[in-house]
Amino acid sequence: MNKRQTLIAAALATVCAAGAASAQTASASAKAEQEKCFGIAKAGQNDCATGAHGCAGQAKADKGAQEWKNVAKGTCVKAGGKLSAPK
């Protein structure tokens, strides 16, 4: 490779690294602006494990009281959900 190609390759690597870093930051801030909302997940669309199963996407019925989904802060109750798990 000549000098010009090396310079272009280095510039592209820098742009790719910067893009990946900003994507991780955006993902982290988006997660911080969410909350668990119980009782609104559709069958197969829950976000995480419960006592009934061990993984996301395994809810058997719509709106199971133990099933939860991440939603934007402040929208859970409006959607008919609860912010805490039933006892």
Beta strands, then each sheet from edge to edge (+ up, - down):
strand 1: 34-38
strand 2: 68-72
sheet 1: 1+ 2-
end
